[in-house]
Amino acid sequence: MAKHQYSQKNKSSLLVSKHLKEYENLLAEQQFMRVHNSYLINLKEVKKYIKSDGGYIIMSNDMHVSISPRKKEELLCVMKKL
């Protein structure tokens, strides 16, 4: 149940005791999106989308985040609207 989340602003980790799904539901209207089983991202912090290697994004802190094949089309749609 506990997951490590990466804080983009200060590059630190923090331990949380809720399932990622709970945070996904809480933050859905705040421009956050679950793009992979292990990643919930702030869409405002996406710097670049890379199509190669199955697709991944580069965040504003240069972290590379994998995209689930199931979430790829949804992410591209959402990114076009931003």
N, CA, C and O atoms as a GROMACS GRO file, in nm:
protein
  328
    1MET      N    1   0.082  -0.119   0.000
    1MET     CA    2   0.000   0.000   0.000
    1MET      C    3   0.086   0.125   0.000
    1MET      O    4   0.056   0.217  -0.075
    2ALA      N    5   0.189   0.133   0.078
    2ALA     CA    6   0.273   0.253   0.080
    2ALA      C    7   0.351   0.263  -0.050
    2ALA      O    8   0.405   0.164  -0.100
    3LYS      N    9   0.356   0.380  -0.104
    3LYS     CA   10   0.425   0.405  -0.230
    3LYS      C   11   0.520   0.521  -0.212
    3LYS      O   12   0.499   0.609  -0.129
    4HIS      N   13   0.626   0.520  -0.290
    4HIS     CA   14   0.714   0.636  -0.294
    4HIS      C   15   0.667   0.728  -0.404
    4HIS      O   16   0.643   0.683  -0.516
    5GLN      N   17   0.653   0.852  -0.374
    5GLN     CA   18   0.619   0.954  -0.472
    5GLN      C   19   0.739   1.046  -0.485
    5GLN      O   20   0.809   1.072  -0.387
    6TYR      N   21   0.763   1.093  -0.604
    6TYR     CA   22   0.876   1.183  -0.628
    6TYR      C   23   0.825   1.325  -0.634
    6TYR      O   24   0.736   1.356  -0.714
    7SER      N   25   0.878   1.410  -0.552
    7SER     CA   26   0.840   1.550  -0.552
    7SER      C   27   0.921   1.623  -0.659
    7SER      O   28   1.044   1.627  -0.651
    8GLN      N   29   0.855   1.680  -0.757
    8GLN     CA   30   0.924   1.745  -0.867
    8GLN      C   31   0.991   1.875  -0.826
    8GLN      O   32   1.095   1.910  -0.882
    9LYS      N   33   0.935   1.945  -0.734
    9LYS     CA   34   0.987   2.078  -0.701
    9LYS      C   35   1.118   2.073  -0.625
    9LYS      O   36   1.210   2.148  -0.656
   10ASN      N   37   1.128   1.986  -0.526
   10ASN     CA   38   1.250   1.985  -0.447
   10ASN      C   39   1.330   1.856  -0.461
   10ASN      O   40   1.424   1.832  -0.386
   11LYS      N   41   1.291   1.772  -0.556
   11LYS     CA   42   1.363   1.648  -0.589
   11LYS      C   43   1.383   1.557  -0.469
   11LYS      O   44   1.490   1.497  -0.452
   12SER      N   45   1.282   1.547  -0.386
   12SER     CA   46   1.289   1.458  -0.272
   12SER      C   47   1.180   1.353  -0.282
   12SER      O   48   1.083   1.370  -0.356
   13SER      N   49   1.197   1.246  -0.207
   13SER     CA   50   1.095   1.142  -0.202
   13SER      C   51   1.015   1.158  -0.076
   13SER      O   52   1.064   1.208   0.026
   14LEU      N   53   0.889   1.113  -0.083
   14LEU     CA   54   0.811   1.112   0.038
   14LEU      C   55   0.730   0.984   0.040
   14LEU      O   56   0.690   0.934  -0.065
   15LEU      N   57   0.707   0.932   0.155
   15LEU     CA   58   0.636   0.806   0.172
   15LEU      C   59   0.491   0.836   0.203
   15LEU      O   60   0.460   0.915   0.292
   16VAL      N   61   0.401   0.773   0.128
   16VAL     CA   62   0.259   0.794   0.151
   16VAL      C   63   0.195   0.660   0.185
   16VAL      O   64   0.246   0.554   0.148
   17SER      N   65   0.083   0.665   0.255
   17SER     CA   66   0.022   0.541   0.300
   17SER      C   67  -0.112   0.512   0.234
   17SER      O   68  -0.189   0.429   0.284
   18LYS      N   69  -0.140   0.578   0.126
   18LYS     CA   70  -0.263   0.553   0.052
   18LYS      C   71  -0.227   0.494  -0.083
   18LYS      O   72  -0.116   0.509  -0.133
   19HIS      N   73  -0.324   0.426  -0.142
   19HIS     CA   74  -0.306   0.374  -0.276
   19HIS      C   75  -0.302   0.491  -0.374
   19HIS      O   76  -0.367   0.593  -0.353
   20LEU      N   77  -0.228   0.474  -0.481
   20LEU     CA   78  -0.216   0.579  -0.582
   20LEU      C   79  -0.353   0.613  -0.641
   20LEU      O   80  -0.376   0.727  -0.680
   21LYS      N   81  -0.442   0.516  -0.648
   21LYS     CA   82  -0.577   0.537  -0.701
   21LYS      C   83  -0.650   0.646  -0.621
   21LYS      O   84  -0.726   0.724  -0.678
   22GLU      N   85  -0.629   0.650  -0.491
   22GLU     CA   86  -0.694   0.751  -0.408
   22GLU      C   87  -0.648   0.892  -0.444
   22GLU      O   88  -0.728   0.985  -0.451
   23TYR      N   89  -0.518   0.906  -0.468
   23TYR     CA   90  -0.465   1.036  -0.510
   23TYR      C   91  -0.510   1.070  -0.652
   23TYR      O   92  -0.536   1.186  -0.684
   24GLU      N   93  -0.519   0.970  -0.736
   24GLU     CA   94  -0.568   0.991  -0.872
   24GLU      C   95  -0.708   1.052  -0.868
   24GLU      O   96  -0.736   1.147  -0.940
   25ASN      N   97  -0.794   0.997  -0.785
   25ASN     CA   98  -0.931   1.048  -0.772
   25ASN      C   99  -0.934   1.189  -0.712
   25ASN      O  100  -1.011   1.273  -0.757
   26LEU      N  101  -0.851   1.214  -0.612
   26LEU     CA  102  -0.847   1.345  -0.547
   26LEU      C  103  -0.797   1.455  -0.640
   26LEU      O  104  -0.842   1.570  -0.633
   27LEU      N  105  -0.702   1.420  -0.728
   27LEU     CA  106  -0.635   1.521  -0.809
   27LEU      C  107  -0.682   1.527  -0.955
   27LEU      O  108  -0.627   1.603  -1.034
   28ALA      N  109  -0.780   1.449  -0.990
   28ALA     CA  110  -0.825   1.440  -1.130
   28ALA      C  111  -0.863   1.576  -1.188
   28ALA      O  112  -0.838   1.601  -1.306
   29GLU      N  113  -0.923   1.661  -1.110
   29GLU     CA  114  -0.966   1.792  -1.161
   29GLU      C  115  -0.858   1.898  -1.148
   29GLU      O  116  -0.882   2.014  -1.181
   30GLN      N  117  -0.741   1.861  -1.101
   30GLN     CA  118  -0.631   1.956  -1.082
   30GLN      C  119  -0.521   1.937  -1.186
   30GLN      O  120  -0.406   1.973  -1.162
   31GLN      N  121  -0.555   1.882  -1.300
   31GLN     CA  122  -0.463   1.857  -1.411
   31GLN      C  123  -0.353   1.758  -1.373
   31GLN      O  124  -0.237   1.776  -1.411
   32PHE      N  125  -0.389   1.655  -1.300
   32PHE     CA  126  -0.302   1.542  -1.273
   32PHE      C  127  -0.360   1.423  -1.348
   32PHE      O  128  -0.481   1.412  -1.364
   33MET      N  129  -0.273   1.335  -1.393
   33MET     CA  130  -0.318   1.218  -1.469
   33MET      C  131  -0.229   1.099  -1.438
   33MET      O  132  -0.108   1.112  -1.425
   34ARG      N  133  -0.292   0.985  -1.425
   34ARG     CA  134  -0.217   0.861  -1.407
   34ARG      C  135  -0.180   0.810  -1.544
   34ARG      O  136  -0.267   0.771  -1.622
   35VAL      N  137  -0.051   0.808  -1.575
   35VAL     CA  138  -0.004   0.769  -1.707
   35VAL      C  139   0.058   0.630  -1.708
   35VAL      O  140   0.094   0.578  -1.814
   36HIS      N  141   0.070   0.572  -1.591
   36HIS     CA  142   0.131   0.439  -1.577
   36HIS      C  143   0.085   0.384  -1.443
   36HIS      O  144   0.041   0.460  -1.356
   37ASN      N  145   0.096   0.256  -1.425
   37ASN     CA  146   0.057   0.194  -1.298
   37ASN      C  147   0.130   0.258  -1.179
   37ASN      O  148   0.076   0.262  -1.069
   38SER      N  149   0.250   0.307  -1.202
   38SER     CA  150   0.332   0.362  -1.094
   38SER      C  151   0.345   0.514  -1.094
   38SER      O  152   0.411   0.569  -1.006
   39TYR      N  153   0.283   0.583  -1.190
   39TYR     CA  154   0.306   0.727  -1.201
   39TYR      C  155   0.176   0.806  -1.213
   39TYR      O  156   0.090   0.777  -1.296
   40LEU      N  157   0.166   0.906  -1.128
   40LEU     CA  158   0.062   1.007  -1.135
   40LEU      C  159   0.136   1.138  -1.154
   40LEU      O  160   0.217   1.177  -1.070
   41ILE      N  161   0.109   1.208  -1.264
   41ILE     CA  162   0.188   1.326  -1.297
   41ILE      C  163   0.104   1.453  -1.298
   41ILE      O  164  -0.018   1.449  -1.317
   42ASN      N  165   0.171   1.564  -1.278
   42ASN     CA  166   0.111   1.695  -1.291
   42ASN      C  167   0.129   1.735  -1.439
   42ASN      O  168   0.242   1.756  -1.484
   43LEU      N  169   0.021   1.745  -1.512
   43LEU     CA  170   0.028   1.774  -1.655
   43LEU      C  171   0.090   1.911  -1.685
   43LEU      O  172   0.144   1.932  -1.793
   44LYS      N  173   0.083   2.002  -1.589
   44LYS     CA  174   0.143   2.134  -1.607
   44LYS      C  175   0.296   2.128  -1.607
   44LYS      O  176   0.362   2.221  -1.652
   45GLU      N  177   0.351   2.018  -1.556
   45GLU     CA  178   0.496   2.003  -1.545
   45GLU      C  179   0.557   1.919  -1.657
   45GLU      O  180   0.678   1.892  -1.655
   46VAL      N  181   0.476   1.877  -1.754
   46VAL     CA  182   0.528   1.800  -1.867
   46VAL      C  183   0.604   1.893  -1.960
   46VAL      O  184   0.552   1.995  -2.005
   47LYS      N  185   0.727   1.856  -1.987
   47LYS     CA  186   0.811   1.938  -2.075
   47LYS      C  187   0.806   1.887  -2.218
   47LYS      O  188   0.803   1.966  -2.312
   48LYS      N  189   0.807   1.755  -2.236
   48LYS     CA  190   0.818   1.700  -2.370
   48LYS      C  191   0.766   1.557  -2.375
   48LYS      O  192   0.781   1.481  -2.279
   49TYR      N  193   0.705   1.520  -2.488
   49TYR     CA  194   0.661   1.383  -2.512
   49TYR      C  195   0.756   1.320  -2.614
   49TYR      O  196   0.783   1.380  -2.719
   50ILE      N  197   0.806   1.201  -2.585
   50ILE     CA  198   0.897   1.129  -2.674
   50ILE      C  199   0.825   1.003  -2.723
   50ILE      O  200   0.782   0.921  -2.642
   51LYS      N  201   0.813   0.988  -2.854
   51LYS     CA  202   0.742   0.873  -2.911
   51LYS      C  203   0.822   0.744  -2.908
   51LYS      O  204   0.764   0.636  -2.900
   52SER      N  205   0.954   0.753  -2.913
   52SER     CA  206   1.037   0.633  -2.921
   52SER      C  207   1.033   0.552  -2.792
   52SER      O  208   0.988   0.600  -2.688
   53ASP      N  209   1.081   0.428  -2.800
   53ASP     CA  210   1.088   0.338  -2.684
   53ASP      C  211   0.953   0.316  -2.618
   53ASP      O  212   0.945   0.304  -2.496
   54GLY      N  213   0.847   0.311  -2.695
   54GLY     CA  214   0.714   0.287  -2.641
   54GLY      C  215   0.644   0.411  -2.591
   54GLY      O  216   0.526   0.405  -2.555
   55GLY      N  217   0.714   0.522  -2.588
   55GLY     CA  218   0.656   0.649  -2.544
   55GLY      C  219   0.685   0.679  -2.399
   55GLY      O  220   0.662   0.596  -2.311
   56TYR      N  221   0.734   0.798  -2.375
   56TYR     CA  222   0.758   0.846  -2.240
   56TYR      C  223   0.756   0.997  -2.242
   56TYR      O  224   0.762   1.059  -2.348
   57ILE      N  225   0.748   1.056  -2.126
   57ILE     CA  226   0.749   1.202  -2.116
   57ILE      C  227   0.867   1.246  -2.033
   57ILE      O  228   0.919   1.173  -1.949
   58ILE      N  229   0.908   1.368  -2.058
   58ILE     CA  230   1.012   1.432  -1.980
   58ILE      C  231   0.944   1.543  -1.902
   58ILE      O  232   0.878   1.630  -1.958
   59MET      N  233   0.963   1.539  -1.771
   59MET     CA  234   0.901   1.637  -1.683
   59MET      C  235   0.990   1.761  -1.674
   59MET      O  236   1.104   1.760  -1.722
   60SER      N  237   0.939   1.866  -1.613
   60SER     CA  238   1.013   1.991  -1.603
   60SER      C  239   1.143   1.977  -1.524
   60SER      O  240   1.234   2.059  -1.538
   61ASN      N  241   1.152   1.874  -1.440
   61ASN     CA  242   1.275   1.849  -1.364
   61ASN      C  243   1.366   1.749  -1.434
   61ASN      O  244   1.461   1.698  -1.374
   62ASP      N  245   1.337   1.719  -1.562
   62ASP     CA  246   1.411   1.625  -1.647
   62ASP      C  247   1.394   1.479  -1.610
   62ASP      O  248   1.467   1.394  -1.661
   63MET      N  249   1.300   1.447  -1.523
   63MET     CA  250   1.269   1.307  -1.492
   63MET      C  251   1.196   1.246  -1.610
   63MET      O  252   1.107   1.308  -1.668
   64HIS      N  253   1.233   1.123  -1.647
   64HIS     CA  254   1.167   1.050  -1.755
   64HIS      C  255   1.060   0.960  -1.694
   64HIS      O  256   1.087   0.885  -1.600
   65VAL      N  257   0.938   0.967  -1.747
   65VAL     CA  258   0.826   0.890  -1.695
   65VAL      C  259   0.768   0.805  -1.807
   65VAL      O  260   0.730   0.856  -1.912
   66SER      N  261   0.763   0.674  -1.784
   66SER     CA  262   0.706   0.581  -1.882
   66SER      C  263   0.556   0.602  -1.893
   66SER      O  264   0.490   0.642  -1.797
   67ILE      N  265   0.504   0.575  -2.012
   67ILE     CA  266   0.360   0.586  -2.035
   67ILE      C  267   0.307   0.447  -2.067
   67ILE      O  268   0.362   0.377  -2.152
   68SER      N  269   0.203   0.408  -2.000
   68SER     CA  270   0.138   0.282  -2.028
   68SER      C  271   0.078   0.286  -2.168
   68SER      O  272   0.022   0.388  -2.208
   69PRO      N  273   0.090   0.178  -2.244
   69PRO     CA  274   0.027   0.176  -2.378
   69PRO      C  275  -0.123   0.206  -2.372
   69PRO      O  276  -0.179   0.265  -2.464
   70ARG      N  277  -0.189   0.165  -2.263
   70ARG     CA  278  -0.333   0.192  -2.248
   70ARG      C  279  -0.362   0.339  -2.226
   70ARG      O  280  -0.472   0.385  -2.257
   71LYS      N  281  -0.267   0.415  -2.175
   71LYS     CA  282  -0.289   0.556  -2.143
   71LYS      C  283  -0.235   0.652  -2.249
   71LYS      O  284  -0.258   0.772  -2.241
   72LYS      N  285  -0.165   0.599  -2.347
   72LYS     CA  286  -0.098   0.683  -2.446
   72LYS      C  287  -0.195   0.775  -2.521
   72LYS      O  288  -0.173   0.896  -2.527
   73GLU      N  289  -0.302   0.720  -2.577
   73GLU     CA  290  -0.397   0.801  -2.654
   73GLU      C  291  -0.466   0.905  -2.567
   73GLU      O  292  -0.484   1.019  -2.609
   74GLU      N  293  -0.503   0.865  -2.447
   74GLU     CA  294  -0.568   0.959  -2.355
   74GLU      C  295  -0.475   1.074  -2.320
   74GLU      O  296  -0.516   1.190  -2.317
   75LEU      N  297  -0.348   1.042  -2.294
   75LEU     CA  298  -0.249   1.146  -2.263
   75LEU      C  299  -0.233   1.243  -2.380
   75LEU      O  300  -0.231   1.364  -2.360
   76LEU      N  301  -0.221   1.191  -2.500
   76LEU     CA  302  -0.204   1.276  -2.618
   76LEU      C  303  -0.324   1.368  -2.638
   76LEU      O  304  -0.309   1.484  -2.675
   77CYS      N  305  -0.442   1.315  -2.614
   77CYS     CA  306  -0.566   1.395  -2.625
   77CYS      C  307  -0.565   1.508  -2.522
   77CYS      O  308  -0.593   1.623  -2.555
   78VAL      N  309  -0.534   1.474  -2.400
   78VAL     CA  310  -0.533   1.574  -2.292
   78VAL      C  311  -0.426   1.679  -2.317
   78VAL      O  312  -0.450   1.798  -2.294
   79MET      N  313  -0.310   1.638  -2.364
   79MET     CA  314  -0.200   1.732  -2.389
   79MET      C  315  -0.235   1.831  -2.499
   79MET      O  316  -0.192   1.946  -2.493
   80LYS      N  317  -0.311   1.789  -2.598
   80LYS     CA  318  -0.352   1.879  -2.705
   80LYS      C  319  -0.443   1.989  -2.654
   80LYS      O  320  -0.444   2.100  -2.708
   81LYS      N  321  -0.519   1.958  -2.548
   81LYS     CA  322  -0.614   2.055  -2.493
   81LYS      C  323  -0.548   2.157  -2.401
   81LYS      O  324  -0.608   2.261  -2.371
   82LEU      N  325  -0.427   2.129  -2.355
   82LEU     CA  326  -0.360   2.221  -2.261
   82LEU      C  327  -0.302   2.340  -2.332
   82LEU      O  328  -0.243   2.427  -2.268
   0.00000   0.00000   0.00000
